[in-house]
Amino acid sequence: MKTTQILTAVILFLFCSVQLSAANYRYTKESYIDDIPFDTKQIFDSIRYQKAITASFIPEEEPYIDDIPFDTEKIVMQYYADSAMNIRFEMPEEQAINDIPFNTAYIVSHQNSYLTNLKLY
């Protein structure tokens, strides 16, 4: 019982001291420092308005209007094909690396005789 009273007294003391120190703390008006090169309130407002618009906006399918007398997809594909053909492509010569332990030129030149002599077990 005595332990409960001591714990209650300690907790009550801590609570009261925190409350008193918080009551004595006064907020002082700080001077404004213009260290941000943009208006954060304006950015926040634009984001808030954008979210409000997108939350209430329901996109509807618009009727198709055939007002362009040519096929834009074909024109774009032709433009990209023409511009790709105008690019000069050069494959750089690679240095040969002797990493194959057998003579592939000999195997290809003697392919028929090689395949007939090859025995599969």
N, C-alpha and C positions, 0 to 999 in steps of 0.2 A: 504494500500500500504506500509505503514511504517512497519507493522508487517511482511509482506512478505520479505522486505529488511533485517530486523533483523534476521529472520529465515534463510534466504539465507546466511547471513554473519556468523551466528553461525555454520551452516553446513559446509561452506567453511573453517572456522577456524578449526573445528574438523578434517575435512579431511586432511588439510595441516599439522596439528600437528601430526596426526597418520602417515602420509607419512614421515615426518621428523624424527620422533622417530624410525620408521622402518628402515630408511636409515642409521641412526646412530648405529643401532644394528648390531654388527658384530659377526658372528659365530666363535667361538673359537674351535680349534681342541681339542676334549676331549681324555683323555688317555683311552686305551682299558682296560676294566675290564673283565677278563675271569670268569664270574660267572655262565655261562650256561654250564652244563657238556656234551653237545652234539652239533653237528654242525648243526645249523639251516639252513644254506645255502644248505647243502647236503640234508636235509629233504625236503626243499622246491623244490629243483631240482628233487628229486625222485617223489614227488607228481605231479609236473608239467609234467614230462616225462610220468608218469602213466596215467594222464588225456589225454595227447596227443595220447598215444597208444590206450586207450579205445575209444577215439573219432574217430579214423581212422580205428579201427579193426572191421571187420564184421565177426562174427562167422558163420561158415558154418557147416552143418551137415556132419559128417564124415561117410564114409561107415562102416557098422558093420563088424568086423572081428571076427569070432568065433575061437579064439586062445586059449581059456581056456576050457579044456576038462571036466570040472565039473561045477555044479551049485553052485556058491558062495553064493547065497541067502539062499539055503537050508542048506549049511554048517554053515553059521552064525546063522540062526534060531535054528539049532540043538545045536550049542555051547551055545547060550543064554538060551535055554530050559534046557540043562544039568546043566549049572551054576546056574540057578534059582532053580532047584530041589535040589541042594547041600546045599542051604541055609536053616538052621533050623529056622523055624518060630514058635515062641511061643507067644500065646496070653496071656497077663497078666490078672490075675483074677481081675475082677472089683468088687468094693464094691457095695452092693445092696443099692439102694436109694428108700425109701418108698414114692414114689410120686404119686402112683395110688390110688385113694380113694375107690377102691373096690377090692374084692378078685378074681383075675383072675384064680387062681387054682380051686376055687370052680365053677366058671362059666364054665371052660373047662371040668371039671369032670361031671358036670350036664348040659351039653350043650343041650341035647335033651329036657330035662324037662324045662330048662330055655327058650328055643326058643318056646316051645308050650305054656308056660305061658305068654310069651311076647305078649302084645296086642298093635297093631299099630292103632292109630286113625287118 
